[in-house]
Amino acid sequence: MTTLGLLGSLGPLEIGAILLVGILLFGKRLPEVGRGLGKSIVEFKKGLKDVTDEIDEASSQAKSLPKEAEAAPKPIADSQPETTVSRSDPVSS
């Protein structure tokens, strides 16, 4: 028996009824429908694999960032005192 979320258990009678409805609805086009469904599942899996590959790549790059940051040269502290710039032009009113 197969359990599907809220539908509960599907017995052989229910599965047979679903197949009968499928045959009545699609008739001779049933192989084409099955082929199209199979292709769409394959495309979905490819897209899902691409997304997981991108996530894995981004996470591996994120893990390598702290190591690169530790190896980077540290900035030199300012040893000169701050100077203020005074404005010598008169302000015209």
Secondary structure, DSSP 8 states (H G I E B T S, - for coil): -EEEGGGEEE-HHHHHHHHHHHHHHHGGGHHHHHHHHHHHHHHHHHHHHHHHHHHHHHHHHHHHHHHHHHHS-------S--------S----
